[in-house]
Amino acid sequence: MSEMIKNHLWDEYREYVDKYPLSGYERRLLRGWVKDGHSVYETVESAYLPGPAWPPMDFIDAHRLDRELREGMKGMKPAEREKYLKDYIGFVDETPKNETVEEKLIRARSHIDELEHQLFFLWQYLGSEGMWADAEEYLEEHRDDEIPFGWE
């Protein structure tokens, strides 16, 4: 790693510790993180939650979240920890038993309505930020791309 990059990482570190309150322990952890060549703002995932977090977390936010989760799960059995984490992220098992075809269609339509609602607000945001044309151009360029996860 170049000296210029190292200096930049340490400048980020100094700005970060001046801007945000940290315990001595958190400062030491963050120093080690930067010493290993990472940015204080680099996105880090939780050790306990699935997939990337939204909004993305920096090193200290991920550390604090994991500490909170670890404390909350102290003394729990594996099944209890799983339930605790599912409750924490708001997981709802939406797989009803013995569901009729009509009920499945109603549930699917409800899900589609929710996605369309989210899509509407996403397009509104893109328009308000002046990115509408860029988004349309991207969609046109990728019109024939394979849809991820096998959905068609």
Buried (B, 14 or more C-beta within 10 A) or exposed (E): EEEEEEEEBBEBBEEBBEEEEBEEEBBEBBBEBBEEEBBBEBBBBBEBBEEEBEEEBBBBBBBEBBEEBEEBBEEEEEEEBEEBBEEBEEEEEEEEEEEEEEEEEEBEEEEEEEEEEEEEEEBEEBEEEEEBEEBEEEEEEEEEEEEEEEEE
